[in-house]
Amino acid sequence: MKRIDLIALDADDTLWHNEPYYTEAQAEFTQMLARYHEPAWVQERLDRTEARNMAHYGYGIKAFALSTIETAVELTEGRVTGEEIQRILERIKRMLAAPVELLPQIAETVASLAESYPLMLITKGDLLDQQKKVARSGLAEYFRHIEVVSEKDEDTYRDLLARHSVLPEHFMMVGNSLRSDILPVLALGAMAVYVPYATTWQYEAAQAPAPGAEGFHQIEQLSQLPHLLGRLTACNDSPDAPAVTLVVEDDPRQADVDVVLKGLRAFNLKKTGRSDQRALTLFLRDHQGTVLGGLLGEIYWNTLAINILWVDESLRGQDWGASLVEKAEAIARESGCIQAHLDTMSFQARPFYEKHGYVLFGQMDDVPVGHQRFYLHKKL
C-alpha cells in the first residue's frame, strides 16, 4: 500500500491546453519571415534563441515574445519592420487574453481528487500570467496550495516538500513534461505520473523511465488517475499496513474542518439526544462602528462557554468587561443554561472573574513557562 500525503498537478497541457497557442504563433512567425529565410530555418533559430534566453527570461508567453522579436531582428539583420514587430505583439496579446480551455473531464476529476487528497498546483512561468490562468480555469478552489515557480528541478521540489512538511515517499507529482514533472521528482524518491499531451515543446522532451521503474506511472488522461490511486493505496495483506493516512495541514479547507465538526456533533446527538449549540458574540463599538471590545463564546446544551473576552485599553476601568459578561450570562439563562465556564491566564483576569462569582476548579502550570492557566466555573 502506498501512503500519499500530497498530490501535485502540473497546469499547462495537463489541466488545460497551452502548447497549441505557441504552435500557432510560431507558424505565423515563420511565415512572416518567409521572405527572408525558409520557415524551417526560422523555426530552428527561434528554438535556439529561446533556449539561450531561458536563463534570462524564464518561461511563459512574455519570454516567448522577447525571443521572437530577438530572432526577427537577427534573421533580418535589422530589417524587420515596425509593422512586423506590431504583428508579433498583437499575437502575444491574443495569447495572454486567450480563454482557458480545460482538457476533457478535468473539472470533475480534479473535484473528485480534492475530496480524498490534499492537492497542490505547481506551474512554472510568468507569475501574473499563470495566476490569471488559474483564476480563469475555475479550478483554484480545489487546491490547498498553488505554487508558481521559475523552474521545476530537484532543488525546487525539495524546497516545496520541506516547506509543506511532506516526505518525498509520500508525495506524488502528475504532469505532461518528463523533464519538469517526472524525472526530478523520481530522483527525490517520490512518485510521478506521466500524462502525455498531444504535442510537447522540444525543450521539455526527455527519455522516459523504463516501464516498471520505481515510483513511475503513466496514464493516457487525468481521468484515469483516481483508478491508479485506488490500486496504489489499496490495503495489502501486511498486518501493519495503515488503512488511513495521517496528514498535518497548516491551512485546512473549511469544508474539511466542517466534516470533523459535523461528525462530532452527530456523535453527541446520538449520545445525548440534543444538538442545540450556537455561537454567542457580543461587541463594543464606537459611533463609527469600530470594535473596541467583545466577548466570543458559545451556548451548548445547558452551558455557557466564554472563550474570549477583550476590552480596548481606552475603555478599561469603566466596567465594560463586567457588562459583557453579565449580558452573556443573561442570554445564557434565557436559553436555559444553568452554568458557565471559562479559562484565563495568570497575567490576565482571574481576580476579575472571581469577583463576578467564578470559582477555580483547575490549573495548568508553565503555560507558558512561569505562568499558569486557570479554569473557572459558575452556577447561573
Secondary structure, DSSP 8 states (H G I E B T S, - for coil): ----SEEEE--BTTTB--HHHHHHHHHHHHHHTTTTS-HHHHHHHHHHHHHHHHHHH-SSHHHHHHHHHHHHHHHTTT---HHHHHHHHHHHHHHHH----B-TTHHHHHHHHHHHS-EEEEEES-HHHHHHHHHHHT-GGG-SEEEEES--SHHHHHHHHHHTT--GGGEEEEES-IIIIIHHHHHTT-EEEE---SS--GGG------TT-TTEEE-SSGGGHHHHHHHHHS--S-TT--SS-----SS--HHHHHHHHHHHHHHHHHHHS---EEEEEEEEE-TT--EEEEEEEEEETTEEEEEEEEE-GGGTTTTHHHHHHHHHHHHHHHTT--EEEEEEETTTTHHHHHHTT-EEEEEEE-SSTT-EEEEEEEE-
